[in-house]
């Protein structure tokens, strides 16, 4: 009987099946995850340019604020060592890296385990290898430990862009947005600490009221705290609706401002932002080389007060030879082109040369 033919395994790899993009209703995508062109700016540069020209931030990206002003006060020079303490999307870091070459090095810190690898990949693709740029998953309060591990006693330039990034705000899954439905989370590192929902469910009214006052200057702190403390809110929209419902007597604009202040206060508490900032400011002078410069972008009064007081104390004590006597604000042109820059305040300081 003739031998039957036994098929041999093919060495060719079968092509991956074609996957159609997610369909959406209407002329343009509205949901964050549907905006595939904005998520891929290298392929769809024209679409992204149109979004930017309209004064909006493309989905999944962040537009660096006050770049020219930061470069002016930091005055980066070739061969210097810099730290971007809040790496974010990497826009400020890329500008600094270009100006400290040749011979310079930048360390980028960020606590967000979701965004940090993406930003590291973008900067690698832009031509900045490990010899000039390293990424470190750390809250900026961990700056002394990061510098020690990298064998740097001090650095020449320090930048901190405080608050939350557009990538975090716009992604409903992160739970930062007052406009989009998502889990009430707000953690910059989702694997650590408790979510905003868990905080609200456990906190006492008097403690929550203090948070609203300290973290957001909320004038109706006690009233809102009594309503929200100990309650269960699983989504961002449920919390926003509860605040608006409690303030139905107010005009819509005033109620919306209260919603944003509540979200801000909870985000600061969940991520322990003021404690981290206080720690960073305390260690800041020791992290700067003689003549080193620091620039800080803040976005609300609680942050700015802390930076202003720390810089003033440093000058009185002879640590800083010069500080910004007045805040620097975005130009009218930048505020119109990027409304998210409107609240920004820039302060700077320079350490004594010896």
Order of alpha helices (4+ residues) and beta strands (2+ residues): alpha-alpha-beta-alpha-beta-alpha-beta-alpha-beta-alpha-alpha-alpha-alpha-alpha-alpha-alpha-beta-alpha-beta-alpha-beta
